[in-house]
Amino acid sequence: MTRVSEHLNRALHDLLAADPGVHLLGEDITDPYGGAFKVTRGLSGRFGDRVRSTPLSEGAVVGVGAGLALAGRKAIVEIMFADFATLAFDQLVNFAAASTSMYGRPVPIPLVVRCPSGGNRGYGPTHSQSPQKHFLGVPGLHVFELSPFHDAGRLLETMLALGRPCLLFEDKVLYTRRMYEDGVVDELFRYEVTGGVARVFLEGAAEPDCTLVVHGGMAHRALAAMRDLLLEEDVVCELLVPSQLYPLPDLPGLERAGHVCVVEDGSEGGGWGAEVARVLHPRLWSTLRRPITLVASAPSVIPAAPHLEREVLVQPGHIRHAIMEALS
């Protein structure tokens, strides 16, 4: 069994070994510490000064990474907690993303900014957020998210090959979970990955009653809700997990769905779910039998107390309730 954090660490080792033009920057990422979540363990000892710990300045480290990319190198930057990507917003939006097209010709900026995100660990208001929505719709900026279905090595290669600055969100709880392999989720569900979108389905089922669209950090909670709905309510769901959140890729099979429910871990209002619904609505207008359901975390700061945190952040019960309400 390979945990997601181990899988990502191996992908970074393979990438730096294969491409001497890749540099990795971030706070406390060098050995023996190896990063706050140990994703960069062993890299500095193996690759020397291509892996550097930086001062405590997200704006500075993203600016340096973008500068390396502008100068012809490839840069991967780790933000210790996604909450602090906001401190690099100027460098991402006004420098990195704008530099791809503001010089009168296309300019490649192969930059990946890794952002450990999400709650459910009791870290409190400023270390538990899922700020993906704040980076959607920026020209030149792509947003991705790690999942237990997608190969991290191929994902990193895809992002760097785009020649555009990319944010890669990585749910902190997901680090401890296992990668799914060989198309098997469990005794009930199977999965396949096509065009960067993982599809989880009940083998042998016909049209699903509901298709869930979620980002990678929501996958396990969505799967738990799917299992409960199947075993207790006889409601069949499919699950779509795109590795790229923005621009949204083509999502397969939605014309067969009786209902579509989009779930995100960020707070409600102006979020990724609304963007997914905007893209899907014209395509599915003739087949939708009811409005697309959006499920998001409460519009609140995230408490540190676990019982209060669970009330604010989306849990499997919230997903199940939303689907049953829509189908009733």
C-alpha positions as CSV (number, residue, x, y, z in Angstrom):
1,M,0.0,0.0,0.0
2,T,1.4,3.4,-1.0
3,R,0.2,6.5,0.8
4,V,-0.5,9.6,-1.2
5,S,2.4,11.5,0.5
6,E,4.8,8.7,-0.4
7,H,3.5,8.6,-3.9
8,L,4.0,12.3,-4.3
9,N,7.5,12.2,-2.8
10,R,8.5,9.4,-5.3
11,A,7.1,11.5,-8.1
12,L,9.2,14.5,-7.1
13,H,12.3,12.2,-6.9
14,D,11.7,10.9,-10.4
15,L,11.0,14.3,-11.9
16,L,14.2,15.9,-10.5
17,A,16.2,12.9,-11.6
18,A,14.8,13.0,-15.1
19,D,15.1,16.8,-15.7
20,P,18.1,18.7,-14.4
21,G,16.3,22.0,-15.2
22,V,13.8,21.5,-12.4
23,H,14.3,23.4,-9.1
24,L,12.3,22.9,-5.9
25,L,11.9,25.8,-3.4
26,G,10.0,26.2,-0.1
27,E,10.1,26.8,3.6
28,D,11.9,24.0,5.6
29,I,11.8,21.5,2.7
30,T,15.4,20.4,3.0
31,D,16.6,17.4,5.1
32,P,16.5,16.4,7.8
33,Y,13.1,18.1,8.2
34,G,11.8,17.3,4.7
35,G,8.9,19.7,4.8
36,A,6.0,20.1,7.2
37,F,4.3,17.0,5.7
38,K,7.5,15.1,4.8
39,V,6.7,15.3,1.1
40,T,10.1,16.6,0.2
41,R,12.1,14.1,2.4
42,G,15.4,13.0,0.8
43,L,15.3,15.4,-2.1
44,S,17.9,17.9,-0.9
45,G,20.4,15.2,0.0
46,R,20.1,13.7,-3.5
47,F,19.8,16.8,-5.6
48,G,21.9,19.4,-3.7
49,D,21.3,23.0,-4.4
50,R,18.4,22.4,-6.8
51,V,16.4,21.9,-3.6
52,R,16.5,24.9,-1.4
53,S,14.8,26.0,1.8
54,T,13.8,29.6,1.7
55,P,13.1,32.5,4.1
56,L,9.6,32.8,5.5
57,S,8.1,34.9,2.6
58,E,5.6,33.3,0.3
59,G,5.7,36.3,-2.0
60,A,9.4,36.1,-2.3
61,V,9.6,32.4,-2.9
62,V,6.9,32.4,-5.6
63,G,8.5,35.4,-7.2
64,V,11.9,33.6,-7.3
65,G,10.2,30.5,-8.7
66,A,8.5,32.6,-11.4
67,G,11.7,34.3,-12.2
68,L,13.5,30.9,-12.7
69,A,10.7,29.9,-15.0
70,L,10.9,33.1,-17.0
71,A,14.6,32.6,-17.3
72,G,14.1,29.1,-18.9
73,R,14.2,26.8,-15.9
74,K,11.3,24.9,-14.3
75,A,10.3,25.6,-10.7
76,I,8.2,23.8,-8.1
77,V,7.4,25.9,-5.1
78,E,5.9,24.6,-1.9
79,I,3.7,26.8,0.2
80,M,3.6,25.3,3.7
81,F,-0.1,25.9,4.1
82,A,-2.5,26.8,1.3
83,D,-3.9,29.6,3.5
84,F,-0.7,31.6,2.9
85,A,-0.9,31.4,-0.9
86,T,-2.8,34.6,-0.5
87,L,0.5,36.2,0.5
88,A,1.8,35.3,-3.0
89,F,-1.3,36.5,-4.9
90,D,0.5,39.5,-6.4
91,Q,3.3,37.4,-7.7
92,L,1.0,34.7,-9.1
93,V,-1.5,37.1,-10.7
94,N,0.4,40.2,-11.7
95,F,3.7,38.6,-12.5
96,A,3.6,34.9,-13.2
97,A,0.2,34.6,-15.0
98,A,0.5,37.9,-16.7
99,S,4.0,37.2,-18.0
100,T,2.7,34.4,-20.2
101,S,1.2,37.0,-22.6
102,M,2.0,40.6,-21.8
103,Y,5.3,40.8,-23.8
104,G,3.8,40.8,-27.3
105,R,4.4,37.0,-27.7
106,P,3.7,33.9,-25.8
107,V,6.2,33.3,-23.0
108,P,6.4,29.9,-21.2
109,I,6.3,30.1,-17.4
110,P,6.7,26.5,-16.2
111,L,5.9,27.0,-12.5
112,V,4.0,24.7,-10.1
113,V,3.0,26.1,-6.7
114,R,2.1,23.2,-4.3
115,C,-0.5,24.2,-1.7
116,P,-1.3,21.7,1.2
117,S,-5.0,22.6,1.9
118,G,-8.1,21.6,3.8
119,G,-9.2,21.0,7.4
120,N,-10.4,18.1,9.5
121,R,-7.1,18.2,11.4
122,G,-7.9,20.7,14.1
123,Y,-5.5,23.3,12.9
124,G,-7.9,26.2,13.2
125,P,-8.9,29.2,11.1
126,T,-5.6,30.1,9.4
127,H,-4.2,26.7,8.7
128,S,-7.3,24.8,7.5
129,Q,-8.7,26.6,4.5
130,S,-9.4,25.5,0.9
131,P,-8.8,28.7,-1.0
132,Q,-9.1,27.3,-4.5
133,K,-11.9,29.6,-5.5
134,H,-9.7,32.7,-5.1
135,F,-7.5,31.6,-8.0
136,L,-10.2,30.7,-10.5
137,G,-10.7,32.8,-13.7
138,V,-7.2,34.3,-13.7
139,P,-6.0,34.5,-17.3
140,G,-2.9,32.4,-17.7
141,L,-3.2,30.6,-14.3
142,H,-4.3,27.0,-14.1
143,V,-5.6,25.2,-11.0
144,F,-5.1,21.5,-10.3
145,E,-5.7,19.2,-7.3
146,L,-4.1,16.0,-6.2
147,S,-6.4,12.9,-5.9
148,P,-5.9,9.3,-4.9
149,F,-6.8,8.3,-8.5
150,H,-4.3,10.4,-10.5
151,D,-0.6,9.6,-10.9
152,A,1.3,12.5,-9.4
153,G,4.3,12.1,-11.7
154,R,2.2,12.4,-14.8
155,L,0.3,15.3,-13.3
156,L,3.5,17.2,-12.5
157,E,4.8,16.6,-16.0
158,T,1.5,17.8,-17.5
159,M,1.6,21.1,-15.5
160,L,5.2,21.9,-16.3
161,A,4.6,21.1,-20.0
162,L,1.7,23.6,-20.1
163,G,4.3,26.4,-19.8
164,R,1.7,28.2,-17.6
165,P,1.9,28.9,-13.9
166,C,-0.1,26.2,-12.0
167,L,-1.4,25.8,-8.5
168,L,-1.5,22.3,-7.2
169,F,-3.8,21.9,-4.2
170,E,-3.1,18.8,-1.9
171,D,-5.5,18.0,0.8
172,K,-3.6,17.4,4.1
173,V,-5.8,14.5,5.2
174,L,-5.4,12.9,1.8
175,Y,-1.6,12.6,2.4
176,T,-2.3,9.8,4.9
177,R,-4.7,7.8,2.6
178,R,-3.7,5.1,0.2
179,M,-3.5,5.5,-3.6
180,Y,-6.1,3.6,-5.5
181,E,-4.6,1.1,-8.0
182,D,-5.7,-1.2,-10.8
183,G,-9.1,0.3,-11.2
184,V,-10.4,-1.0,-7.8
185,V,-11.7,1.3,-5.0
186,D,-13.3,-1.4,-2.8
187,E,-15.7,-4.4,-3.0
188,L,-18.4,-2.1,-4.5
189,F,-16.8,0.5,-6.6
190,R,-14.4,0.5,-9.6
191,Y,-12.7,3.5,-11.3
192,E,-11.2,4.5,-14.6
193,V,-9.2,7.6,-15.5
194,T,-9.8,9.2,-18.9
195,G,-8.6,12.6,-20.0
196,G,-7.5,13.6,-16.5
197,V,-10.9,12.8,-15.0
198,A,-11.4,9.8,-12.7
199,R,-14.8,8.2,-12.9
200,V,-15.9,6.0,-10.0
201,F,-18.9,3.7,-10.6
202,L,-20.9,0.8,-9.4
203,E,-20.0,-2.1,-11.7
204,G,-23.0,-3.3,-13.7
205,A,-25.2,-0.3,-12.8
206,A,-27.2,1.4,-15.5
207,E,-27.9,5.1,-15.4
208,P,-26.9,6.6,-12.0
209,D,-29.5,8.5,-10.0
210,C,-26.9,11.2,-9.3
211,T,-23.5,12.1,-10.5
212,L,-21.2,13.7,-8.0
213,V,-18.5,16.1,-9.2
214,V,-15.8,16.8,-6.6
215,H,-12.2,17.9,-6.3
216,G,-9.5,15.5,-5.0
217,G,-9.7,16.3,-1.3
218,M,-13.4,15.5,-1.2
219,A,-13.1,12.1,-2.8
220,H,-13.2,10.0,0.3
221,R,-16.1,11.8,1.9
222,A,-18.0,11.6,-1.4
223,L,-17.3,7.8,-1.6
224,A,-18.5,7.4,2.0
225,A,-21.8,9.2,1.1
226,M,-22.1,7.1,-2.1
227,R,-21.8,3.9,-0.1
228,D,-24.4,5.0,2.5
229,L,-26.8,6.1,-0.3
230,L,-26.5,2.7,-2.1
231,L,-26.8,0.4,0.9
232,E,-29.4,2.4,2.9
233,E,-31.4,4.3,0.3
234,D,-30.8,2.2,-2.9
235,V,-29.6,5.4,-4.6
236,V,-26.9,4.7,-7.2
237,C,-24.2,7.5,-7.6
238,E,-21.3,8.0,-9.9
239,L,-18.3,10.1,-9.0
240,L,-16.2,12.3,-11.2
241,V,-12.9,13.7,-9.9
242,P,-11.0,16.0,-12.4
243,S,-7.3,16.6,-11.7
244,Q,-7.7,20.0,-13.3
245,L,-10.1,22.4,-11.6
246,Y,-9.6,25.4,-13.9
247,P,-10.1,25.6,-16.8
248,L,-12.5,22.8,-16.3
249,P,-11.9,19.8,-18.6
250,D,-14.7,17.9,-20.3
251,L,-16.6,15.7,-17.8
252,P,-17.8,12.4,-19.3
253,G,-21.2,10.7,-19.0
254,L,-23.2,13.5,-17.5
255,E,-26.0,13.2,-20.0
256,R,-26.8,9.9,-18.4
257,A,-27.2,11.4,-14.9
258,G,-30.6,11.9,-13.3
259,H,-29.0,14.6,-11.2
260,V,-25.7,16.4,-10.8
261,C,-24.3,17.4,-7.4
262,V,-21.0,19.4,-7.2
263,V,-19.2,19.3,-3.8
264,E,-16.3,21.5,-2.7
265,D,-14.4,22.0,0.6
266,G,-14.2,25.8,0.2
267,S,-16.7,28.1,1.8
268,E,-20.0,28.7,0.0
269,G,-20.3,31.7,-2.3
270,G,-18.4,32.4,-5.6
271,G,-16.8,29.0,-5.5
272,W,-15.6,26.2,-7.8
273,G,-19.0,24.5,-7.7
274,A,-20.6,27.6,-9.2
275,E,-18.0,27.6,-11.9
276,V,-18.7,23.9,-12.7
277,A,-22.4,24.6,-12.8
278,R,-21.8,27.6,-15.2
279,V,-19.9,25.4,-17.6
280,L,-22.3,22.4,-17.4
281,H,-25.6,24.2,-17.5
282,P,-25.7,25.0,-21.3
283,R,-24.5,21.5,-22.1
284,L,-27.0,19.7,-19.9
285,W,-30.0,22.0,-20.3
286,S,-32.0,19.6,-22.4
287,T,-31.4,16.6,-20.1
288,L,-31.4,18.0,-16.5
289,R,-34.5,17.1,-14.6
290,R,-33.7,19.5,-11.7
291,P,-31.1,22.2,-10.9
292,I,-27.5,21.3,-10.2
293,T,-27.0,20.9,-6.5
294,L,-24.1,22.8,-4.9
295,V,-22.6,21.6,-1.6
296,A,-19.9,23.7,0.1
297,S,-18.6,24.4,3.6
298,A,-20.3,26.9,5.8
299,P,-19.5,30.6,5.4
300,S,-17.5,30.7,8.6
301,V,-14.0,30.7,10.0
302,I,-12.9,27.1,10.6
303,P,-12.8,26.2,14.4
304,A,-10.0,24.3,15.9
305,A,-12.3,22.2,18.1
306,P,-13.0,19.0,16.2
307,H,-16.7,18.8,16.9
308,L,-17.2,22.4,15.7
309,E,-14.9,21.9,12.7
310,R,-17.0,19.0,11.6
311,E,-20.1,21.2,11.6
312,V,-18.4,23.8,9.3
313,L,-16.7,21.6,6.8
314,V,-18.5,19.3,4.4
315,Q,-18.9,15.8,5.8
316,P,-20.4,12.6,4.2
317,G,-23.7,13.3,5.9
318,H,-24.0,16.7,4.4
319,I,-23.6,15.2,0.9
320,R,-26.0,12.4,1.5
321,H,-28.7,14.9,2.9
322,A,-28.2,17.2,-0.1
323,I,-28.7,14.4,-2.6
324,M,-31.7,12.9,-0.9
325,E,-33.3,16.3,-0.7
326,A,-32.8,16.9,-4.4
327,L,-34.1,13.5,-5.4
328,S,-37.1,13.6,-3.1
